[in-house]
């Protein structure tokens, strides 16, 4: 069986994602589509609107054959580490191809740019440091440095382009046999915040904003299975997961931590802990809090990731330990159909990483140690007994069929 991998968040799964799955299968002629999905929190440092189990269910209904978890240690990270973790999992699963959506739509510029970055790594890193010292945020510094070393074929200011670039770079650096492919995004842009009036493809950002404003009429923009799953979750747990729900917990954490404690948290550096401590005293919402802390150097996304690490109490030392192996240490299936099950049966004995279906198998794993903390933080906004019930799902739920 031929497998193709995709790296996703499905926050939530919408018609654009459905198009990507369909085009991926068509373009690669794969027998099995494998999705690596972020767990409780996303790459931009946001709580996923519904848990990974619901999003895995959406993926199966949308045509994915096998859904596996991208642990927090990779999911809530820079694009480089996010891609590195995802590629290591897909490589362990013997995927022949990785197909990502991009604003560019052609794979050649990604390959050329990735090769340039690897060949001129030290020169690029030094350029990035120079721009950061000038007060320029990392994302813009990265793009400027890339231009300085001779790149002019790929727009790395676009979020899916930058992720795609790092997927290709990770494939080369890991000496993987995976062949990268890309499909051009259609209609909606990644950061669009309003639902389109004349189309049925909207960004996940706009869908989340609409849902979080107590509207639920998004049926036009998502498959009916996604809509049903969202409605069932809201009816059962009486909430969506978004930062404002977690803000009281974040505020409590910051108010009771001293500056030295905050300095130990992953991604906290360059004195940002003082700005966080000063701003939290007067902040009445997460949005207002980040608006005060944000600067040109500290982007909204970077600050959200820091806040997520504070909320989950993930330290630099824990994160360093989780990345000692330079990649994933296990493969955890969340959901599969019969095709996905048959594929796993065919490859599991040859896999270099253990295939785990019970958290007991991972109790001493550094990556799962962080994943467990993330799950505990994620379910903490729920009222009892739903809180405890949701927490038990992490320990007792087998892969969905």
Secondary structure, 3 states (H helix, E strand, C coil): CCEEEEEECCCCCCHHHHHHHHHHHHHHCCCEEEEEEECCECCCCCECCCCHHHHHHHHHHCCCCEEEEECHHHHCCCHHHHHHHHHHHHHHCCCCEEEEEECCCCCHHHHHHHHHHHHCHHHHHHHHHHHHHCCCCHHHHHHHHHHHCCCCCCCCCCHHHHHHHHHHHHHHHCCCCCEEEEEECCCCCCCCCCCCCCCCCCCHHHHHHHHHCCCCCCHHHCCHHHHHHHHHHHHHHCCCCCHHHHHHHHHHHHHHCCHHHHHCECCCCCCHHHHHHHHHCCCCCHHHHHHHHCCCCCCHHHHHHHHHHHHHCCEHHHHHHHCCCCCCCEEEEEEECHHHHHHHHHHHHHCCCEEECCHHHHCCCHHHHHHHHHHHHHHHHCCCCHHHHHHHHHHHCCCEC
